[in-house]
């Protein structure tokens, strides 16, 4: 038997989701914006609110931009720029 970690405090079963999709999602995501949907007591997927999804997308984009900046900084090729000339 495989044990899976659940990364949120709110869960619902697939059956609950089928019975009342929007009620289950609205109730489950009301506390912290996330909930796990379980199939046979194992996480099948996670639901997040649109606001949290937008936040996560922006965080991923910021992370990728930061990674690109660090890679370019490691190259050591810098160009002197006067801000007044821009």
N, C-alpha and C positions, 0 to 999 in steps of 0.2 A: 504494500500500500504506500503510495507516494504521498508525502505531506507537502502541501503548497502553502507558502506564506501569503496572507491577504494583506494588501497595502492600504486598507481603509477600514474604518470602524463600522461602516454600514454595508450590509449585504442583503440580497434578496435572491430568491430562486428563479429559475427560468419559468416555473409554473406561475409564480406571483406576477412576473413580467407579462406573461401571456394573458393572465386574467385581467389585469388593469395596468396597461403599459405606462400611461402618463401619471397615474396616481402613484405607482411604485417608484418611478424615476423622480417625481417631484418630492415625494416624502423622503426618499433615500438620499438625495443630493442636497436637501435643505440645510443640513448641519455644516458640512465642510466642502460641498460641491462635488463629492465623489461617492461612488458606491460600486461594489463588486457584485456581479451577477454570477450566481453559482449554478453549476450543472452537476448533480450528484455530489454535492458538497465540495466541489473543486471550482476555483475561479475560472469562468469561461471568458469573461471580458469585464471591462470597467466602463462605467458611465461617468461623464463629467459634464458640468454645466458649460454653456457656451462661453461664459465669462472666464472660467478657469481654462478652457481650451485655448482661448485667445491669449491668455497670460502665458500658458505653456509654449505656444507657438512663438511668441515674442522672446521668451527666455531662450529657446533653442536657437533662434536667429541671432540673438545677442552673443550667445556662446560661440556660434560659428564665426561671427565677425571678429570676436576676440581672438579666436584661434588663428584666423587669417592675419590679424594684426601682429600677433606674436611671431608667426612664421616670417612675415616681412621684416620685422624688427631684427630677427636673428640673421637675416641676410647682410645687415650692416650697410646697405646702400641707402644713404640718406642724402636728401637734397635740401640745401639751405633756402628757406623761403621767408620773405618779408611779408607779414600779414597786411601791411598797408598797400602792397602791390596787388593784392588779390582783389 
